[in-house]
Amino acid sequence: MNVLHICANPRPVQESVSKQLAAAFFMRLAERNPDINVTNVDLYQSPPPFLTLPAFRGVWQPVIEAGYKPTTGEYNATAYSRTHAEQLKQADVVVLTMPMWNFSMPAIMKAWLDQVVAPGATFEFEEALIKPLHHIQKLVLLIASADEFKEDDARDGLTREIRATFEFIGVTDIAIAWADGQHGHGEDEAKEHKDIATETAQDIADEVAEMVMPGVVEA
Ligand SMILES: Cc1cc2nc3c(=O)[nH]c(=O)nc-3n(C[C@H](O)[C@H](O)[C@H](O)COP(=O)(O)O)c2cc1C
């Protein structure tokens, strides 16, 4: 099984609650299933470019306009999209680690999504329908925020946008460990929320460790 871990947080792990959730998740996953292959991508080490006009034309124009042939410059501008969409296509499980910033995901995560959710690579249009071109079985979100968020909170632009994006390409199994209330609510409350989110992350890791991939026969 291939797990792709995308991390969008510039802070070191000792200062970052979301990275600590990721550490707990991957430690548990390795304990429960050492055969899982994990690919780590730190977006701050290798930042995705924003989708430029040549990259947009190279990826989207052949889909919008039948017979469109990208120029060499447009094709070259799609290099990040092609490489990282292919990496996403190899994944059975995708884990996204990030803080909430301004009620949404960090811009660097959005830049990655704009590059990899690409027609002709990770999905295609079939008449009016969307056909997935990947085999992702599950999406895991590991998040931290200062404020507390109730379920379906109208201020939450983070999980809503990511859920909508992955559902658009056919991923419906989405699990979330969210350490909310990390600032401004007192140390005890922050710790309690973090502990609950850590347990949730470990429970999700247990589920992932036991997932059986289609076509794989258990011994
Ligand atoms: C630029 C910026 C914007 C933030 N915006 C929000 C926000 O909209 N809502 C919120 O609850 N917390 C917000 N926070 C607080 C962080 O989500 C919080 O500190 C969280 O613990 C960061 O995750 P980390 O510990 O993994 O780095 C913001 C922090 C920064 C630096």
The ligand as an SDF file (V2000), in Angstrom:
LIG
                    3D

 31 33  0  0  0  0  0  0  0  0999 V2000
   -1.2610   33.2920    9.4410 C   0  0  0  0  0  0  0  0  0  0  0  0
   -2.0660   32.5930   10.4970 C   0  0  0  0  0  0  0  0  0  0  0  0
   -3.4390   32.5780   10.3720 C   0  0  0  0  0  0  0  0  0  0  0  0
   -4.2140   31.8730   11.3130 C   0  0  0  0  0  0  0  0  0  0  0  0
   -5.5630   31.8250   11.1320 N   0  0  0  0  0  0  0  0  0  0  0  0
   -6.3030   31.1030   11.9930 C   0  0  0  0  0  0  0  0  0  0  0  0
   -7.7190   30.9930   11.8040 C   0  0  0  0  0  0  0  0  0  0  0  0
   -8.3000   31.5040   10.8660 O   0  0  0  0  0  0  0  0  0  0  0  0
   -8.4290   30.2550   12.7000 N   0  0  0  0  0  0  0  0  0  0  0  0
   -7.8280   29.6340   13.7560 C   0  0  0  0  0  0  0  0  0  0  0  0
   -8.5300   28.9800   14.5250 O   0  0  0  0  0  0  0  0  0  0  0  0
   -6.4900   29.7150   13.9550 N   0  0  0  0  0  0  0  0  0  0  0  0
   -5.7190   30.4330   13.0990 C   0  0  0  0  0  0  0  0  0  0  0  0
   -4.3560   30.5210   13.2870 N   0  0  0  0  0  0  0  0  0  0  0  0
   -3.7370   29.7980   14.4190 C   0  0  0  0  0  0  0  0  0  0  0  0
   -3.1820   28.4400   14.0060 C   0  0  0  0  0  0  0  0  0  0  0  0
   -4.1320   27.6650   13.2890 O   0  0  0  0  0  0  0  0  0  0  0  0
   -2.7540   27.6720   15.2610 C   0  0  0  0  0  0  0  0  0  0  0  0
   -1.6550   28.3600   15.8410 O   0  0  0  0  0  0  0  0  0  0  0  0
   -2.3630   26.2400   14.9940 C   0  0  0  0  0  0  0  0  0  0  0  0
   -1.9590   25.6270   16.1910 O   0  0  0  0  0  0  0  0  0  0  0  0
   -1.2310   26.1720   13.9960 C   0  0  0  0  0  0  0  0  0  0  0  0
   -0.9250   24.8240   13.7000 O   0  0  0  0  0  0  0  0  0  0  0  0
    0.5260   24.2510   14.0300 P   0  0  0  0  0  0  0  0  0  0  0  0
    0.6530   24.2680   15.5280 O   0  0  0  0  0  0  0  0  0  0  0  0
    0.5280   22.8790   13.4550 O   0  0  0  0  0  0  0  0  0  0  0  0
    1.5360   25.1580   13.3630 O   0  0  0  0  0  0  0  0  0  0  0  0
   -3.5820   31.2190   12.3910 C   0  0  0  0  0  0  0  0  0  0  0  0
   -2.1890   31.2810   12.5190 C   0  0  0  0  0  0  0  0  0  0  0  0
   -1.4370   31.9680   11.5860 C   0  0  0  0  0  0  0  0  0  0  0  0
    0.0670   32.0000   11.7310 C   0  0  0  0  0  0  0  0  0  0  0  0
  1  2  1  0
  2  3  1  0
  2 30  2  0
  3  4  2  0
  4  5  1  0
  4 28  1  0
  5  6  2  0
  6  7  1  0
  6 13  1  0
  7  8  2  0
  7  9  1  0
  9 10  1  0
 10 11  2  0
 10 12  1  0
 12 13  2  0
 13 14  1  0
 14 15  1  0
 14 28  1  0
 15 16  1  0
 16 17  1  0
 16 18  1  0
 18 19  1  0
 18 20  1  0
 20 21  1  0
 20 22  1  0
 22 23  1  0
 23 24  1  0
 24 25  2  0
 24 26  1  0
 24 27  1  0
 28 29  2  0
 29 30  1  0
 30 31  1  0
M  END
$$$$
